[in-house]
């Protein structure tokens, strides 16, 4: 095995031969008995009894890619088992996240007799009680954190404190997939019933940024194989509609191509559009949906860019120098504030919240850096919120407008304590996995690095540092010259192509100065007109004074 690959695996805690073999295997075997999940047996029995008695089952989903794929997984398996099935995905704008009592009433009056949630519901104690009081039988399948409040019903969630399932980090679609496995076994369905939905499990797992290790890695690897078979007309149409090829889909294409388009449905209009696309039975049905989805995503990008620029100005006015900027952007489109908060978090190297108007209240969404658990920090301000939820890296809430200043003060105090306990928490040095010599960079290494796919949370694309590069053939690209490519040249005649996307302006003077530089980025393969060449995809460049 290449020593570079071995070092990268060791950094990920993978050192034993059997672990290495499983991690690199094209046919991984890490998967577990679905009936080890709490309440799985009871949940499956209830649903199969409902199917036998011809009851109307309604799936209650969520409006992001994980929720959309979870909904489609559950609908597919329940219909395969003979169920009468409908689904409901709430509106971000009118229903909000999670179970909503008014929506439950509409579903009940529409004929629903059984409610099964996907990707939500674990802490919706009042809403579940309301549903049961209205005559609905309820099964919750979810993966979100559970605090002291827990829904009092059949609750299938690997984050339950009493859970003995060996892997706790499934996405919502992963839990839906385990439910599908359990249905398949108890109902005696063919194995194809769960093989056919692995593509959806892969998309939702990558899209929800859960750790791509253990069983998640298994689901994504097999799901990628399923995607390449092009057997789902809607997904195939979307892939081609965004100028990708099913044969070349990897986790990166899911994360930056498929998922943003699915998320745009719920962010801009109606997540049900994404579900209808994934469930489409033909290209004729799928094509107009692809046009709609991609149009929504284009609108999302433009609004997102405008909002980001506006929030930069508002941050300077409202919270200069804050270690936890809480930016009030009253009229901002709430469908994109999460993305904007994420971009601002990267820009400032600090946790960030963007707050918008929501009727008489305020609605906020936050994103955090590696060293700050935003859920824990915000939860200590819980008395300020009407609704609050999230996890280590992201959160959302609603609150009265009069509480905004108190929230800012509370968070400033929290961050002062964090900085006192860990003075390096905001250090912004570039993290990289290994330093390489220039002559180690070749197309063979790039190919071997692909064995580490799928990349994502807890198995990030490896970043390398290379010293002593000189630059030639510099070319700036994009309407604002925001991208660039050049050739990195080293002593001994070694050279390779480099490309940097999005922030070329930050490095323009350094690149054109003629100074030697350090390169930070990933190693990949560029294919163009039938040629394949090694290429370094840069994330950062530094002046290499030591090698002048």
RAWO-V816582 format. One record per backbone hydrogen bond with DSSP energy under -1.0 kcal/mol. CO is the residue of the C=O (numbers start at 1). NH is the residue of the N-H. E is the energy in kcal/mol with one decimal. If there is no record, write none. Layout:
CO_NH_E, CO_NH_E
This chain:
2_6_-2.2, 3_7_-2.2, 4_8_-2.2, 5_9_-2.4, 6_10_-2.2, 7_11_-2.1, 9_14_-2.7, 10_13_-1.9, 16_20_-2.8, 17_21_-2.7, 18_22_-2.1, 19_23_-2.6, 20_24_-2.3, 21_25_-1.1, 29_31_-1.2, 33_36_-2.0, 34_37_-1.7, 37_40_-1.7, 39_43_-2.7, 40_44_-2.7, 41_45_-2.5, 42_46_-2.3, 43_47_-2.2, 44_48_-2.9, 45_49_-2.2, 46_50_-2.1, 47_51_-2.4, 48_52_-2.4, 49_53_-2.0, 50_55_-2.9, 51_54_-1.5, 56_113_-2.7, 56_114_-2.0, 57_86_-2.4, 58_116_-2.4, 59_88_-3.1, 60_118_-2.3, 64_68_-2.9, 65_69_-2.5, 66_70_-2.4, 67_71_-2.3, 68_72_-2.1, 69_73_-2.6, 70_74_-2.5, 71_75_-2.6, 72_76_-2.2, 73_77_-2.3, 74_78_-2.3, 75_79_-2.1, 76_80_-2.0, 77_81_-1.5, 78_83_-2.9, 79_82_-1.4, 84_57_-2.8, 86_59_-2.4, 88_61_-2.8, 91_95_-1.8, 91_96_-2.2, 100_104_-2.5, 101_105_-2.2, 102_106_-1.8, 103_107_-2.3, 104_108_-2.5, 105_109_-2.5, 106_110_-1.3, 107_112_-2.3, 108_111_-1.6, 113_137_-2.0, 114_58_-3.1, 115_139_-2.6, 116_60_-2.3, 121_124_-1.1, 122_151_-3.2, 123_125_-1.8, 124_128_-2.5, 125_129_-2.2, 126_130_-2.3, 127_131_-2.4, 128_132_-2.5, 129_133_-2.4, 130_134_-1.6, 131_136_-2.3, 132_135_-1.3, 137_115_-3.5, 139_117_-2.5, 140_156_-3.3, 141_120_-1.0, 151_153_-1.4, 154_140_-2.8, 156_142_-2.3, 157_160_-1.8, 160_163_-1.8, 171_175_-2.0, 172_176_-2.2, 173_177_-2.3, 174_178_-2.2, 175_179_-2.1, 176_180_-2.1, 177_181_-2.5, 178_182_-2.2, 179_183_-2.5, 180_184_-2.8, 181_185_-2.2, 182_186_-2.5, 183_187_-2.9, 184_189_-1.9, 190_193_-1.9, 191_194_-1.5, 191_195_-1.9, 192_196_-2.3, 195_198_-1.4, 197_201_-1.7, 198_202_-2.3, 199_203_-2.0, 200_204_-2.4, 201_205_-2.1, 202_206_-2.4, 203_207_-2.6, 204_208_-1.7, 205_210_-1.2, 206_209_-1.4, 211_213_-1.6, 213_216_-1.3, 214_218_-1.4, 215_219_-2.6, 216_220_-2.4, 217_221_-2.5, 218_222_-2.2, 219_223_-2.2, 220_224_-2.6, 221_225_-1.4, 222_226_-1.8, 223_227_-2.4, 224_228_-1.8, 226_229_-1.1, 227_230_-1.8, 232_236_-2.8, 233_237_-2.3, 234_238_-2.1, 235_239_-2.7, 236_240_-2.2, 237_241_-2.1, 238_242_-1.2, 239_244_-2.4, 240_243_-1.6, 245_248_-1.6, 246_249_-1.2, 250_254_-1.8, 251_255_-2.9, 252_256_-2.5, 253_257_-1.2, 253_258_-1.8, 254_259_-3.0, 257_261_-1.1, 258_262_-2.0, 259_263_-3.1, 260_264_-1.8, 263_267_-2.3, 264_268_-2.5, 265_269_-2.5, 270_273_-1.8, 271_275_-1.6, 272_276_-2.7, 273_277_-1.9, 274_278_-2.3, 275_279_-1.8, 277_280_-1.1, 282_286_-2.0, 283_287_-2.9, 286_290_-2.3, 287_291_-2.0, 288_292_-1.8, 289_293_-2.9, 290_294_-2.8, 291_295_-1.7, 292_296_-2.3, 293_297_-2.0, 294_298_-2.0, 295_299_-2.1, 296_300_-2.5, 297_301_-2.3, 298_302_-1.8, 299_303_-2.5, 300_304_-2.7, 301_305_-2.3, 302_306_-2.2, 303_307_-2.6, 304_308_-2.5, 305_309_-2.0, 306_310_-2.0, 307_311_-2.7, 308_312_-1.9, 309_313_-1.4, 310_314_-2.3, 311_315_-2.6, 312_316_-1.5, 313_317_-1.6, 314_318_-3.3, 315_319_-2.0, 319_322_-1.7, 325_353_-2.4, 327_355_-3.3, 329_332_-2.5, 330_357_-2.7, 333_336_-1.9, 336_340_-2.3, 337_341_-2.7, 338_342_-1.8, 339_343_-2.2, 340_344_-2.6, 341_345_-2.2, 342_346_-1.8, 343_347_-2.1, 344_348_-3.0, 345_349_-2.0, 352_367_-2.3, 353_327_-3.1, 354_365_-1.9, 355_329_-3.1, 356_363_-2.9, 358_361_-1.9, 361_358_-2.8, 362_399_-2.2, 363_356_-3.0, 364_397_-2.2, 365_354_-2.5, 366_395_-1.7, 367_352_-2.5, 369_372_-1.4, 372_374_-1.2, 373_377_-2.4, 374_378_-2.7, 375_379_-2.3, 376_380_-1.0, 378_381_-2.1, 379_382_-1.4, 381_384_-2.4, 382_385_-1.6, 387_398_-2.0, 389_396_-2.4, 392_374_-2.1, 393_368_-2.1, 394_391_-3.1, 395_366_-2.5, 396_389_-2.1, 397_364_-2.6, 398_386_-2.9, 398_387_-1.3, 399_362_-3.0, 400_403_-2.0, 401_404_-1.6, 403_407_-2.3, 404_408_-2.3, 405_409_-2.4, 406_410_-2.6, 407_411_-2.6, 408_412_-2.3, 409_413_-2.0, 410_414_-2.1, 411_415_-2.6, 412_416_-1.9, 413_417_-1.7, 414_418_-2.1, 415_419_-2.8, 416_420_-2.0, 417_421_-2.3, 418_422_-2.1, 422_425_-2.2, 424_427_-2.0, 434_465_-2.0, 437_440_-2.0, 438_441_-1.5, 442_446_-2.0, 443_447_-2.0, 444_448_-2.2, 445_449_-2.4, 448_451_-1.6, 449_452_-1.7, 450_453_-1.4, 456_459_-2.3, 457_212_-3.5, 459_456_-1.7, 463_433_-3.1, 463_434_-1.2, 464_521_-2.1, 465_436_-2.4, 466_519_-2.7, 469_517_-2.5, 470_489_-3.0, 472_487_-2.9, 475_485_-2.4, 477_483_-2.2, 478_481_-1.6, 482_504_-2.5, 483_477_-3.0, 484_500_-2.9, 485_475_-2.7, 486_498_-2.8, 487_472_-2.0, 488_496_-1.6, 489_470_-2.6, 494_490_-3.0, 496_488_-2.8, 497_536_-2.5, 498_486_-2.0, 499_538_-2.7, 500_484_-2.5, 503_506_-1.3, 504_507_-1.5, 507_511_-2.8, 508_512_-2.4, 516_544_-2.5, 517_469_-2.6, 518_542_-2.0, 519_466_-2.1, 520_539_-3.0, 520_540_-1.5, 521_464_-3.3, 522_537_-2.6, 524_535_-2.5, 526_533_-2.3, 528_531_-2.0, 531_528_-2.3, 533_526_-3.3, 535_524_-3.0, 536_499_-2.2, 537_522_-2.1, 540_520_-1.9, 542_518_-3.0, 544_547_-1.4, 545_548_-1.5
